[in-house]
Amino acid sequence: MRTETVRPTGAADGTRDQRLPLGALAALATAAFITIMTEALPAGVLPSMGRSLRVGESAMGQSVTIYAIGSAVTAIPLSAATSGWRRRRLLLTAVAGFALANTVTAVSGHYALTMAARFVAGVAAGLVWAMLTGYARRMASGPLQGKATAIAMAGATLALSLGVPAGTLLGQAFGWRIAFWSMTVLAIVLLAWIALAVPDYPGQPRGGRAPIAQTLRLPGVAPVLIVTMAFVLAHNILYTYIATFLDRLHMADAVDLVLFIFGLASVVSIWVVGAHIDRRLRFLTISGTILFALAATVLAVLADSAVAVYAAGTLWGLGFGGAATLLQTAAADAAGTSADTAQAILVTLWNTAIAAGGVVGGLLLDNLGPASFPWSVLVLLAPALVMVITARRHGFPSGRLGASA
């Protein structure tokens, strides 16, 4: 994405720079990359991790769940407790948490210790996600805050599309511990990058953080959060059990290809969202929801065709890839000066939906079979689409000029 001439907030002294600070935003994108890589990496090396720690794959799979739980249960209280911290100090602390947690995971020979490290990593992720959007928005002028957010969030999409497959290959070739060591090295490099290139901003004064109940009463905040919960839950039911769903279609060997197609389409999605979010947030959110619903419909009624499955993967990626940027931007716009509190709530709901996706998907699998997954996506997306369409004045307004963070 090219550098544009804007008037973003500069360093901590409030001066104005003449360009969108791509180096600083890329550092935030790398932080997002690390959070997703650390979360999803066990899925790619699950059998070897389980053998090393002498537990079954099901037990080892809970290392992903406990990461999500760590984020969900600590995002709100920790972001409130650290609201007065300067932003760069807080970001450095969170990234240092990743370095520590991934190092412990890489050297641990005990399941309990590994799970504790995974919980700590989830806590660090909760801090990063709760501050990432607000940090990015403070680097840009109002009309380009959405684009700044899209650049910062691009790291998450790249992690899903390219990072996780690469990490899996690295783990398979050299051992799963090397894969986690690589995350430690990246985190250490990022610490230096943040210290040198990312501008610092003050936190909120004591008592300046908006209470949760007050934030939820702001027009538009609740609709955005409801859409977030439905959208992310729908995605994670399908994503968590995509291998099981494809195995039913005798496409077990195509799981990597389907996810690769999904990942590439997600990269396209985040690029499109980044280019247009500052003027067309509502249109993009409606379009993304419809594209995801079309993907689920294809999987529900045309899944006997491999070509249709690949087409569905493309539609799915196009619909979901920019969702994090759209929803976090919508929440920040709706919350205004209470944006940090809204982001913490959104992070909690997002990670709750990740954890719930495995549980709900498991119940669907046991009671209705894998064919129920795409239908469950449609059941969740239908009210989400209605909510987006009806929240025309607040939440997902027709016109978006960008608000100061």
NUROKE-377875 format. One record per residue (C-alpha): residue in one letter; x, y, z. Coordinates in pm, whole numbers, plus 50000, padded with zeros to 5 digits. Last residue first. Layout:
N
+------+-------+-------+-------+
: code :    px :    py :    pz :
+------+-------+-------+-------+
:    A :     X :     Y :     Z :
...
+------+-------+-------+-------+
***
This chain:
405
+------+-------+-------+-------+
: code :    px :    py :    pz :
+------+-------+-------+-------+
:    A : 49091 : 50901 : 51838 :
:    S : 48964 : 51163 : 51606 :
:    A : 48675 : 51050 : 51405 :
:    G : 48664 : 50931 : 51048 :
:    L : 48449 : 51072 : 50768 :
:    R : 48208 : 50782 : 50756 :
:    G : 47883 : 50802 : 50563 :
:    S : 47610 : 50539 : 50565 :
:    P : 47654 : 50465 : 50933 :
:    F : 47747 : 50118 : 51064 :
:    G : 47728 : 50154 : 51443 :
:    H : 47497 : 50453 : 51459 :
:    R : 47266 : 50600 : 51195 :
:    R : 47233 : 50298 : 50966 :
:    A : 47227 : 50028 : 51232 :
:    T : 46941 : 49855 : 51046 :
:    I : 47159 : 49708 : 50772 :
:    V : 47434 : 49590 : 51008 :
:    M : 47182 : 49431 : 51246 :
:    V : 46998 : 49256 : 50962 :
:    L : 47329 : 49116 : 50839 :
:    A : 47414 : 48989 : 51186 :
:    P : 47066 : 48835 : 51216 :
:    A : 47130 : 48628 : 50899 :
:    L : 47496 : 48557 : 50973 :
:    L : 47435 : 48325 : 51267 :
:    V : 47180 : 48096 : 51100 :
:    L : 47388 : 48102 : 50780 :
:    V : 47698 : 47985 : 50965 :
:    S : 47495 : 47711 : 51133 :
:    W : 47390 : 47591 : 50788 :
:    P : 47758 : 47576 : 50682 :
:    F : 47842 : 47356 : 50984 :
:    S : 47539 : 47122 : 50975 :
:    A : 47692 : 46890 : 50713 :
:    P : 47954 : 46800 : 50975 :
:    G : 47707 : 46587 : 51175 :
:    L : 47388 : 46680 : 51356 :
:    N : 47439 : 46574 : 51719 :
:    D : 47810 : 46507 : 51766 :
:    L : 47927 : 46752 : 51500 :
:    L : 47691 : 47025 : 51613 :
:    L : 47808 : 46985 : 51972 :
:    G : 48171 : 46996 : 51861 :
:    G : 48106 : 47307 : 51653 :
:    V : 47948 : 47477 : 51951 :
:    V : 48249 : 47397 : 52171 :
:    G : 48517 : 47479 : 51915 :
:    G : 48347 : 47799 : 51807 :
:    A : 48289 : 47897 : 52171 :
:    A : 48664 : 47943 : 52224 :
:    I : 48694 : 48168 : 51920 :
:    A : 48369 : 48346 : 52010 :
:    T : 48500 : 48419 : 52359 :
:    N : 48815 : 48552 : 52194 :
:    W : 48616 : 48800 : 51985 :
:    L : 48387 : 48890 : 52275 :
:    T : 48681 : 48980 : 52499 :
:    V : 48856 : 49168 : 52219 :
:    L : 48536 : 49364 : 52152 :
:    I : 48502 : 49456 : 52519 :
:    A : 48862 : 49580 : 52526 :
:    Q : 48804 : 49774 : 52205 :
:    A : 48494 : 49942 : 52350 :
:    T : 48691 : 50046 : 52659 :
:    D : 48966 : 50195 : 52444 :
:    A : 48712 : 50372 : 52221 :
:    S : 48539 : 50558 : 52506 :
:    T : 48632 : 50895 : 52352 :
:    G : 48438 : 50799 : 52040 :
:    A : 48250 : 50474 : 52107 :
:    A : 48077 : 50450 : 51770 :
:    D : 48392 : 50528 : 51572 :
:    A : 48602 : 50287 : 51778 :
:    A : 48347 : 50006 : 51739 :
:    A : 48316 : 50063 : 51364 :
:    T : 48696 : 50064 : 51329 :
:    Q : 48725 : 49741 : 51526 :
:    L : 48450 : 49581 : 51319 :
:    L : 48588 : 49683 : 50980 :
:    T : 48951 : 49601 : 51060 :
:    A : 48865 : 49262 : 51208 :
:    A : 48631 : 49180 : 50920 :
:    G : 48878 : 49252 : 50640 :
:    G : 48960 : 48889 : 50564 :
:    F : 48612 : 48751 : 50638 :
:    G : 48412 : 48813 : 50322 :
:    L : 48692 : 48780 : 50068 :
:    G : 48825 : 48476 : 50251 :
:    W : 48484 : 48307 : 50256 :
:    L : 48421 : 48388 : 49890 :
:    T : 48752 : 48226 : 49795 :
:    G : 48690 : 47921 : 50010 :
:    A : 48344 : 47890 : 49855 :
:    A : 48498 : 47891 : 49508 :
:    Y : 48734 : 47613 : 49620 :
:    V : 48437 : 47414 : 49749 :
:    A : 48246 : 47475 : 49425 :
:    V : 48539 : 47344 : 49222 :
:    A : 48548 : 47033 : 49442 :
:    S : 48182 : 46967 : 49362 :
:    D : 47980 : 46768 : 49616 :
:    A : 47976 : 47085 : 49828 :
:    L : 47700 : 47242 : 49623 :
:    V : 47415 : 47288 : 49875 :
:    A : 47565 : 47372 : 50215 :
:    L : 47915 : 47464 : 50100 :
:    V : 47771 : 47700 : 49839 :
:    T : 47539 : 47854 : 50098 :
:    A : 47826 : 47901 : 50343 :
:    A : 48028 : 48084 : 50079 :
:    L : 47729 : 48300 : 49991 :
:    A : 47691 : 48390 : 50360 :
:    F : 48057 : 48494 : 50376 :
:    L : 48009 : 48711 : 50066 :
:    I : 47693 : 48865 : 50213 :
:    T : 47868 : 48950 : 50541 :
:    G : 48163 : 49103 : 50357 :
:    S : 47935 : 49310 : 50135 :
:    I : 47740 : 49447 : 50431 :
:    T : 48063 : 49537 : 50610 :
:    L : 48216 : 49690 : 50296 :
:    F : 47908 : 49903 : 50225 :
:    R : 47899 : 50031 : 50583 :
:    L : 48270 : 50111 : 50594 :
:    R : 48265 : 50297 : 50261 :
:    R : 48453 : 50624 : 50302 :
:    D : 48748 : 50551 : 50534 :
:    I : 48721 : 50180 : 50462 :
:    H : 48809 : 50208 : 50092 :
:    A : 49176 : 50124 : 50034 :
:    G : 49229 : 49933 : 50357 :
:    V : 48915 : 49728 : 50297 :
:    V : 49032 : 49635 : 49948 :
:    W : 49376 : 49534 : 50076 :
:    I : 49225 : 49339 : 50369 :
:    S : 49003 : 49150 : 50127 :
:    V : 49283 : 49067 : 49885 :
:    V : 49483 : 48921 : 50175 :
:    S : 49174 : 48726 : 50284 :
:    A : 49142 : 48582 : 49933 :
:    L : 49498 : 48454 : 49962 :
:    G : 49422 : 48298 : 50300 :
:    F : 49102 : 48125 : 50188 :
:    I : 49287 : 47982 : 49889 :
:    F : 49559 : 47857 : 50123 :
:    L : 49295 : 47715 : 50357 :
:    V : 49135 : 47524 : 50070 :
:    L : 49474 : 47402 : 49948 :
:    D : 49583 : 47284 : 50292 :
:    V : 49254 : 47097 : 50345 :
:    A : 49269 : 46932 : 50000 :
:    D : 49393 : 46588 : 50110 :
:    A : 49082 : 46540 : 50325 :
:    M : 48860 : 46600 : 50022 :
:    H : 48640 : 46291 : 50051 :
:    L : 48340 : 46520 : 50113 :
:    R : 48310 : 46405 : 50475 :
:    D : 48684 : 46470 : 50508 :
:    L : 48619 : 46827 : 50398 :
:    F : 48391 : 46893 : 50696 :
:    T : 48633 : 46733 : 50942 :
:    A : 48923 : 46936 : 50804 :
:    I : 48711 : 47254 : 50819 :
:    Y : 48627 : 47193 : 51185 :
:    T : 48795 : 47490 : 51348 :
:    Y : 48739 : 47715 : 51046 :
:    L : 48366 : 47643 : 51016 :
:    I : 48273 : 47692 : 51382 :
:    N : 48532 : 47970 : 51397 :
:    H : 48379 : 48178 : 51120 :
:    A : 48024 : 48161 : 51255 :
:    L : 48147 : 48255 : 51605 :
:    V : 48343 : 48548 : 51460 :
:    F : 48042 : 48687 : 51272 :
:    A : 47788 : 48638 : 51550 :
:    M : 48009 : 48791 : 51823 :
:    T : 48120 : 49081 : 51605 :
:    V : 47765 : 49157 : 51489 :
:    I : 47655 : 49179 : 51853 :
:    L : 47953 : 49403 : 51938 :
:    V : 47879 : 49640 : 51650 :
:    P : 47511 : 49658 : 51744 :
:    A : 47600 : 49731 : 52110 :
:    V : 47837 : 50019 : 52025 :
:    G : 47601 : 50202 : 51790 :
:    P : 47452 : 50450 : 52033 :
:    L : 47654 : 50460 : 52358 :
:    R : 47490 : 50249 : 52628 :
:    L : 47763 : 49984 : 52610 :
:    T : 48025 : 50247 : 52690 :
:    Q : 47842 : 50358 : 53005 :
:    A : 47812 : 50000 : 53125 :
:    I : 48183 : 49938 : 53062 :
:    P : 48299 : 50245 : 53252 :
:    A : 48487 : 50509 : 53050 :
:    R : 48857 : 50547 : 53124 :
:    G : 48952 : 50891 : 53254 :
:    G : 48959 : 50799 : 53623 :
:    R : 49335 : 50841 : 53633 :
:    P : 49445 : 51015 : 53315 :
:    Q : 49445 : 50812 : 52993 :
:    G : 49766 : 50690 : 52836 :
:    P : 50020 : 50920 : 52681 :
:    Y : 50151 : 50860 : 52330 :
:    D : 50482 : 50725 : 52202 :
:    P : 50586 : 50707 : 51839 :
:    V : 50697 : 50369 : 51698 :
:    A : 51034 : 50360 : 51520 :
:    L : 51322 : 50294 : 51759 :
:    A : 51164 : 50131 : 52065 :
:    I : 50906 : 49951 : 51851 :
:    W : 51173 : 49808 : 51620 :
:    A : 51389 : 49695 : 51913 :
:    L : 51096 : 49509 : 52068 :
:    L : 51003 : 49373 : 51725 :
:    V : 51342 : 49203 : 51689 :
:    I : 51285 : 49035 : 52026 :
:    A : 50935 : 48924 : 51921 :
:    L : 51070 : 48779 : 51595 :
:    V : 51332 : 48582 : 51786 :
:    T : 51070 : 48445 : 52025 :
:    M : 50843 : 48347 : 51736 :
:    S : 51132 : 48161 : 51574 :
:    W : 51186 : 47975 : 51901 :
:    F : 50825 : 47857 : 51874 :
:    A : 50888 : 47703 : 51531 :
:    I : 51218 : 47560 : 51653 :
:    R : 51030 : 47377 : 51930 :
:    W : 50799 : 47217 : 51675 :
:    G : 51080 : 47029 : 51508 :
:    F : 51310 : 47109 : 51216 :
:    A : 51114 : 47014 : 50904 :
:    Q : 50768 : 46968 : 51049 :
:    G : 50797 : 47277 : 51265 :
:    L : 50922 : 47488 : 50976 :
:    L : 50642 : 47359 : 50753 :
:    T : 50387 : 47446 : 51022 :
:    G : 50537 : 47791 : 51067 :
:    A : 50513 : 47852 : 50693 :
:    P : 50148 : 47739 : 50689 :
:    V : 50077 : 47963 : 50992 :
:    G : 50257 : 48265 : 50849 :
:    L : 50112 : 48271 : 50499 :
:    S : 49735 : 48311 : 50505 :
:    L : 49662 : 48326 : 50878 :
:    A : 49968 : 48532 : 50969 :
:    L : 49917 : 48758 : 50667 :
:    T : 49563 : 48830 : 50783 :
:    A : 49677 : 48919 : 51134 :
:    G : 49957 : 49138 : 51004 :
:    A : 49712 : 49333 : 50790 :
:    M : 49555 : 49469 : 51110 :
:    A : 49808 : 49752 : 51140 :
:    I : 49765 : 49849 : 50775 :
:    A : 49386 : 49834 : 50806 :
:    T : 49393 : 50051 : 51118 :
:    A : 49593 : 50318 : 50937 :
:    K : 49342 : 50304 : 50651 :
:    G : 49054 : 50351 : 50894 :
:    Q : 49229 : 50647 : 51055 :
:    L : 49261 : 50818 : 50720 :
:    P : 48980 : 51077 : 50741 :
:    G : 49062 : 51154 : 51106 :
:    S : 49436 : 51224 : 51076 :
:    A : 49668 : 50933 : 51135 :
:    M : 49908 : 50803 : 51402 :
:    R : 49644 : 50814 : 51676 :
:    R : 49432 : 50569 : 51475 :
:    A : 49708 : 50305 : 51485 :
:    Y : 49733 : 50320 : 51864 :
:    G : 49356 : 50306 : 51907 :
:    T : 49332 : 50002 : 51683 :
:    L : 49616 : 49816 : 51853 :
:    M : 49527 : 49887 : 52218 :
:    A : 49280 : 49610 : 52306 :
:    W : 49436 : 49371 : 52053 :
:    V : 49783 : 49400 : 52206 :
:    L : 49664 : 49368 : 52567 :
:    G : 49453 : 49062 : 52488 :
:    A : 49745 : 48907 : 52303 :
:    A : 49968 : 48945 : 52608 :
:    V : 49705 : 48766 : 52818 :
:    G : 49686 : 48491 : 52557 :
:    A : 50064 : 48448 : 52572 :
:    V : 50036 : 48415 : 52950 :
:    F : 49775 : 48141 : 52904 :
:    R : 50003 : 47961 : 52659 :
:    A : 50286 : 47976 : 52912 :
:    A : 50061 : 47819 : 53175 :
:    M : 49962 : 47548 : 52926 :
:    T : 50326 : 47472 : 52856 :
:    L : 50403 : 47450 : 53228 :
:    A : 50115 : 47206 : 53280 :
:    Y : 50223 : 46991 : 52984 :
:    H : 50582 : 46953 : 53100 :
:    G : 50894 : 46942 : 52883 :
:    S : 50909 : 47315 : 52832 :
:    V : 51187 : 47466 : 52622 :
:    A : 50989 : 47609 : 52328 :
:    T : 50681 : 47689 : 52537 :
:    V : 50894 : 47884 : 52787 :
:    T : 51050 : 48080 : 52502 :
:    N : 50708 : 48142 : 52346 :
:    A : 50574 : 48280 : 52674 :
:    L : 50873 : 48506 : 52740 :
:    A : 50890 : 48655 : 52391 :
:    F : 50513 : 48698 : 52387 :
:    G : 50519 : 48878 : 52722 :
:    A : 50795 : 49102 : 52587 :
:    V : 50550 : 49196 : 52311 :
:    A : 50293 : 49295 : 52576 :
:    T : 50542 : 49498 : 52778 :
:    L : 50669 : 49679 : 52469 :
:    L : 50310 : 49768 : 52374 :
:    L : 50243 : 49903 : 52724 :
:    R : 50560 : 50114 : 52725 :
:    R : 50473 : 50245 : 52380 :
:    R : 50123 : 50346 : 52492 :
:    R : 50215 : 50536 : 52807 :
:    W : 50044 : 50369 : 53098 :
:    G : 49729 : 50527 : 53241 :
:    S : 49496 : 50266 : 53091 :
:    T : 49704 : 49984 : 53242 :
:    A : 49450 : 49866 : 53499 :
:    A : 49161 : 49918 : 53257 :
:    S : 49337 : 49727 : 52980 :
:    L : 49411 : 49454 : 53233 :
:    P : 49052 : 49426 : 53356 :
:    I : 48897 : 49423 : 53006 :
:    A : 49146 : 49201 : 52822 :
:    T : 49197 : 48952 : 53109 :
:    V : 48921 : 48693 : 53075 :
:    A : 48901 : 48681 : 52696 :
:    S : 49272 : 48696 : 52620 :
:    G : 49367 : 48414 : 52856 :
:    I : 49061 : 48216 : 52741 :
:    A : 49178 : 48241 : 52380 :
:    Y : 49521 : 48107 : 52477 :
:    I : 49354 : 47836 : 52686 :
:    T : 49162 : 47719 : 52379 :
:    V : 49471 : 47697 : 52158 :
:    S : 49659 : 47490 : 52416 :
:    Q : 49341 : 47284 : 52444 :
:    G : 49451 : 47105 : 52128 :
:    M : 49720 : 46933 : 52331 :
:    A : 49453 : 46757 : 52533 :
:    S : 49278 : 46638 : 52217 :
:    E : 49610 : 46540 : 52059 :
:    G : 49693 : 46310 : 52349 :
:    V : 49954 : 46388 : 52612 :
:    R : 50319 : 46287 : 52656 :
:    L : 50467 : 46639 : 52626 :
:    S : 50687 : 46545 : 52330 :
:    R : 50415 : 46326 : 52175 :
:    G : 50152 : 46599 : 52210 :
:    M : 50380 : 46860 : 52054 :
:    S : 50453 : 46625 : 51763 :
:    P : 50083 : 46561 : 51700 :
:    L : 49980 : 46930 : 51734 :
:    V : 50233 : 47087 : 51499 :
:    G : 49998 : 47287 : 51274 :
:    A : 49734 : 47350 : 51540 :
:    P : 50005 : 47460 : 51783 :
:    L : 50086 : 47760 : 51559 :
:    A : 49741 : 47919 : 51579 :
:    E : 49770 : 48147 : 51883 :
:    T : 50139 : 48232 : 51851 :
:    M : 50096 : 48307 : 51482 :
:    I : 49788 : 48520 : 51548 :
:    T : 49954 : 48730 : 51819 :
:    I : 50284 : 48751 : 51629 :
:    F : 50119 : 48887 : 51315 :
:    A : 49931 : 49151 : 51517 :
:    A : 50264 : 49266 : 51663 :
:    T : 50407 : 49268 : 51310 :
:    A : 50117 : 49488 : 51197 :
:    L : 50198 : 49728 : 51482 :
:    A : 50558 : 49742 : 51355 :
:    A : 50423 : 49800 : 51004 :
:    L : 50226 : 50097 : 51141 :
:    A : 50548 : 50246 : 51276 :
:    G : 50731 : 50201 : 50946 :
:    L : 50428 : 50321 : 50748 :
:    P : 50411 : 50653 : 50930 :
:    L : 50144 : 50825 : 50715 :
:    R : 50330 : 51126 : 50581 :
:    Q : 50363 : 51496 : 50657 :
:    D : 50421 : 51476 : 51030 :
:    R : 50240 : 51692 : 51283 :
:    T : 50373 : 51772 : 51628 :
:    G : 50181 : 51655 : 51936 :
:    D : 50480 : 51617 : 52168 :
:    A : 50430 : 51243 : 52175 :
:    A : 50533 : 51201 : 51818 :
:    G : 50326 : 51283 : 51517 :
:    T : 49950 : 51299 : 51482 :
:    P : 49870 : 51245 : 51121 :
:    R : 49847 : 51516 : 50856 :
:    V : 49833 : 51323 : 50530 :
:    T : 50046 : 51260 : 50223 :
:    E : 49999 : 50901 : 50129 :
:    T : 50244 : 50611 : 50137 :
:    R : 50154 : 50333 : 49897 :
:    M : 50000 : 50000 : 50000 :
+------+-------+-------+-------+
***
